[in-house]
Amino acid sequence: MGAIGDAGCIVTSNENISYYSKLLRNYGERNNYVSDLIGYNSRLDEIQAGFLDIKLKYLNKWNERRRYIANRYLNEIHNDKITLPEVAEYATPNWYLFPIFSEQREHVKLGLQKKELLP
């Protein structure tokens, strides 16, 4: 989900990632003027937060649409020259990207363009 400028988010249940993410966003400081590492002054400004707040209401709908499209691709593309992504049983991807792999990239690209599936 993109903002209209600088914005980002980290969601984790890993305490180590959480700790270092918080350090990095605040100049690397764990206490005022005590830096454990080189960090940044990285805050989400109000205008970005406002746009993301609006977009957040649509996120589940957008993700469901992407999953629907990705499932069609996974079920309907049968071509031995294309390798489709594999999904672990425990995963529920949102399919922001749907990468395909092929040794014949240009041939696949031209075929998709002919079907008007690529610009």
Secondary structure, DSSP 4 states (H G I P E B T S, - for coil): ---SSS------S-HHHHHHHHHHHBTTEEETTEESS---B----HHHHHHHHHHHTTHHHHHHHHHHHHHHHHHH---TT-B-----TT-----S----B-S-HHHHHHHHHHTTS--
